[in-house]
Amino acid sequence: MLKIKEVRLEKGWSVPKLAEASGVSRRTIQDLEKRGDCMLSTAARLAAAMDVSLNDIWINE
């Protein structure tokens, strides 16, 4: 499970800002935040854009 939204909000970023920084579409980010999962390559792009590790956006259940 990913906590993309939590990390994004902690950084004070909007979805459009993350979309621009990562190259991932707004709609995709919104869908990922609802679902809580995505392809590893997409998660890596989002983490890199927010300057965090993959571990920082992963919830261990």
N, C-alpha and C positions, 0 to 999 in steps of 0.2 A: 504494500500500500504506500502511495506517495503522498507527501504533504506539501505539494507545490504551492497551494494557496496560502498556507500558513507562512511559509518562508517568504513568499512574494509580499505578503502583507507586513511581515516583520521588517522587510527592507523598505516599505513604503512605496512599493511599485504598483502601478495599475496593470491590468491585462494588456492594454495597448503598448505600454512601455516594455513589458517582457516580450511581447510578440516582436517588436522592433529589434530588441537587443539579441534575441535568440534566432530569429528567422522562422519561428513556428507561428502559424496563423492564430489569430485571436480566438476563433471558433474552436480550434483544436485545443488550445490552452483551457478554455472554458469547459470543454468536454472532459479533458484529463482531470481537471480539478473536481468535477462531479464524480467521475468513475474511480479515480485514485490509482489508475494504472496506465502504462503506456510502454512503447518499445524502449529498450535500453538506450538506443541512439538518440531518441527524442528527449529522454530524461537527462542524458549527458549534455545535450545542447542547452536545456533549460538551466541545469545546474551551473554550467560554465558561464552562461549569460548573467546569472545572479552571483557569480564568484563564490560558489559553495561547492562542496563535494557531493557526490551521489549519496553518500551516507547521511548528509545533512537533510536530504529531501525524502529519505526512506523511513517509514515507520515500521519498526520490528514488532510483529504481533505474535 
